[in-house]
């Protein structure tokens, strides 16, 4: 009965592609999401999706590979990058075939624009709503395929058992039904995690949705999976100064300038994000304000190509970029690290797969290129779906789930019994400030050490925190406390990884160790649940 | 400022020391500092995920794009089951996308779209499924099987796309509890945070339906006397 089942946790782009591909491979698929499909982080992707199509000037798969590897600062896996970039034209063809409403060129091809670190106009786009339009089209495809989607279920645990060789294998997941706080256990021969990144650790200093709390990564760790490269968190150069809301890189791709208070340009606006973010940070450290200037692009162009940027700037910064400078700062945007997967998107737990931002397919290395994350979720979402379906088909083990419901109930009861003497929301805001200051664009060994002490203190204080709302109906206070708990775990691992990496590489920049140390650190940081670090090629 | 929030049968008043903030920021401030039991949904904070739709002073808004004012009265969306406080169950509204078969009927290759083709449904594909239109729709309020604004807009999105090769099936699907049940009152347009007019999309779908041989069933009961074309010839 359980054989042939695939559960996908997460309904962003990676989850929905994985679901479609597992379904097409003959598996019985259920998608479980803590919100509703279409409300995920993917809808916030604006700039585009990379593929060397040469629709807007000459490009090649080789250039795409080369740019991606360069931006990754030696930490990407060349085979994985090659696979990503070679699959890209096909991925775009597929998206086009299911109805994604891409912007078009004059000669009726998918329109492409230039993003940072790219040698050609490579990012295919739909105005500046690329992620939204891809995500919604994928959702419609899932409905057409009749894939079951369970809304508002919060992931508690990935349930595992061990076979005779002591290898862990997946048995299913336990979730909390948000609407009534019931524990639900879903048995499954295979599970795909597509649960997104953890940039909400940075609280208000992040472009991310409030849901990007790393739940899937934390649960994978608890289930025995490994995580890697956690110290590599990308800062997006241009978020609105007041609200941290993203202003797409496509604004710079189209010719937007970065200016300081004196009205001077101070960097190459189209360098990779790590370099631009550092340049902005340097100006701000000098006491300058930093602005994005797209006025010279003109109202017609802005309304045609960047309508969302204009809307967001008006709404959240009260300025009109057609006439005004846009005040910006750099904030946490994307988790390059995540659940360690092999070239089949599989974790070390048999039957447990991961795709999208929660996974580390080692294609971004130390710094992701704009336009590669939407691509990644299509290419590796498909791969994860196919492989999970294949594994599920051959599944012949016993599932052991009898204890799970009561142990999850016990866990929830324990959290509810905490005294709530310390407001965890305040602590989350504090954690965000701490991370933005010490684990941000510029890091220092001593500050990282101090931050780790602070985070460990917060973890110790967890039993003094808790919730003020004991309701069983839609208890978002409880969900947010569990999210905070997961974020603290991941904060600790991020800090340990950052402390151990005594060098600077891509998004991980240490003022006390400002150079790349290829001898020691041209390797992936692998960290286990207990915080033990090792390095692997 | 003081904010009044409908919580089940009661109205709770909260006072927060904030000015010039979005309603979502105000709600978050209340939840994190005053009352952790206040329940609402949110996501992107930037008007693109559709999670935080609710009603303020009688009108549907996204909490993240509405600037809160002293004395605002906040309620959950109408026409959906309230799960708690400002959170409603969207399952039913979402289910109409399936019922309306709001997808491209098959995958196609080698159909190229011009810039003009792309413009036809550019704005419709901006939809974020926030559900404001179902809350404002007076037809959905009385006919819970009405396919409703966002799913009909979604059908138009696909029907109007050159990549849809079987528009007939799409049009067939929206005849019952669909395009003819709409009263064209335009309430959906007025509340859409993405400036989509489902009413206009429904009118376009009606025109397509007529081309496919369907008639407005509301006119049928008048004995067909209204069914003559512009030149007086019978149009059926």
Interface residues (C-beta under 8 A of the other chain):
Chain A: X35 X36 X38 X39 X40 X41 X43 X44 X93 X94 X96 X97 X98 X99 X101 X102 X103 X104 X105 X106 X108 X109 X126 X127 X129 X132 X133 X136 X140 X141 X143 X144 X151 X179 X209 X210 X211 X243 X245 X246 X308 X311 X312 X315 X316 X423 X425 X426 X429 X467 X468 X469 X471 X473 X474 X475 X476 X477
Chain B: X22 X31 X32 X33 X35 X36 X37 X39 X40 X41 X42 X43 X44 X45 X46 X47 X48 X49 X50 X51 X65 X83 X84 X85 X87 X89 X90 X91 X94 X97 X98 X101 X102 X103 X104 X105 X107 X108 X109 X112 X113 X114 X115 X117 X118 X121 X122 X125 X126 X127 X128 X129 X154 X157 X158 X161 X163 X164
